Amino acid sequence: SMLYGKDIRFFNMKFVENMQTDLTTLESMAVRDLHASPEVVSSFAEVKQILTLLTAPDPHEYLDPVIRKVKYSCLRSSDVVE
């Protein structure tokens, strides 16, 4: 909900980069050290897709239904496009 908050108007790209690094580290720890189940690992998908969209060279690609289904299947349109 932090990334979807209505009161958040701007993201610092350093925040996004750090979030990607932290997420990658947490995901690898879950897989490597905790031997996490596929359900736990898949829980990272939505945040990873949000961060991918935030760093996409062309964020309008989300509006293309084919690309959206392939790259952003975990994201709800109501949360992304207003």
C-alpha positions as CSV (number, residue, x, y, z in Angstrom):
1,S,0.0,0.0,0.0
2,M,3.0,2.3,0.5
3,L,3.6,2.6,-3.3
4,Y,-0.2,3.0,-4.0
5,G,-0.8,5.7,-1.4
6,K,-3.0,8.5,-2.7
7,D,-1.0,11.1,-0.6
8,I,2.3,10.1,-2.4
9,R,2.8,12.4,-5.4
10,F,6.5,12.0,-6.2
11,F,9.1,9.3,-6.1
12,N,12.8,10.0,-5.9
13,M,14.6,7.7,-8.3
14,K,17.2,6.9,-5.7
15,F,14.3,5.5,-3.6
16,V,13.2,3.3,-6.5
17,E,16.8,2.1,-7.1
18,N,17.3,1.3,-3.4
19,M,14.0,-0.5,-3.3
20,Q,15.0,-2.7,-6.2
21,T,18.2,-3.6,-4.5
22,D,16.5,-4.3,-1.2
23,L,13.9,-6.4,-2.9
24,T,16.4,-8.4,-4.9
25,T,18.4,-9.1,-1.7
26,L,15.3,-10.1,0.3
27,E,14.1,-12.4,-2.5
28,S,17.5,-14.1,-2.8
29,M,17.7,-14.6,0.9
30,A,14.2,-16.1,1.0
31,V,15.1,-18.6,-1.7
32,R,18.7,-19.3,-0.7
33,D,18.6,-19.2,3.1
34,L,15.0,-19.8,4.0
35,H,14.2,-22.3,1.2
36,A,11.0,-20.4,0.7
37,S,8.0,-22.0,-1.0
38,P,7.0,-20.8,-4.5
39,E,4.1,-18.9,-2.9
40,V,6.5,-16.8,-0.8
41,V,8.7,-16.1,-3.8
42,S,5.7,-15.2,-6.0
43,S,4.7,-12.6,-3.4
44,F,7.6,-10.5,-4.6
45,A,6.1,-10.3,-8.1
46,E,3.8,-7.3,-7.6
47,V,6.4,-5.1,-6.1
48,K,9.0,-6.1,-8.7
49,Q,6.5,-5.2,-11.4
50,I,5.7,-1.8,-9.9
51,L,9.4,-1.1,-9.8
52,T,9.9,-2.3,-13.3
53,L,7.1,0.1,-14.5
54,L,8.6,3.0,-12.5
55,T,11.9,2.5,-14.3
56,A,10.5,1.6,-17.7
57,P,11.9,3.8,-20.5
58,D,8.4,4.1,-21.9
59,P,5.8,3.8,-19.0
60,H,3.0,4.1,-21.6
61,E,3.7,0.5,-22.5
62,Y,1.5,-0.4,-19.6
63,L,-1.5,0.8,-21.7
64,D,-0.8,-1.8,-24.4
65,P,-2.9,-4.8,-23.4
66,V,-0.4,-7.4,-24.7
67,I,2.6,-5.9,-23.0
68,R,0.6,-5.4,-19.8
69,K,-0.4,-9.0,-19.7
70,V,3.2,-10.2,-20.2
71,K,5.2,-7.7,-18.0
72,Y,2.6,-6.4,-15.5
73,S,0.1,-9.2,-14.9
74,C,0.1,-8.8,-11.1
75,L,-0.8,-5.1,-11.2
76,R,-4.4,-3.9,-11.1
77,S,-5.2,-1.2,-13.6
78,S,-7.2,0.7,-11.0
79,D,-4.1,1.1,-8.9
80,V,-1.8,2.1,-11.8
81,V,-3.9,4.3,-14.2
82,E,-6.0,7.2,-13.0
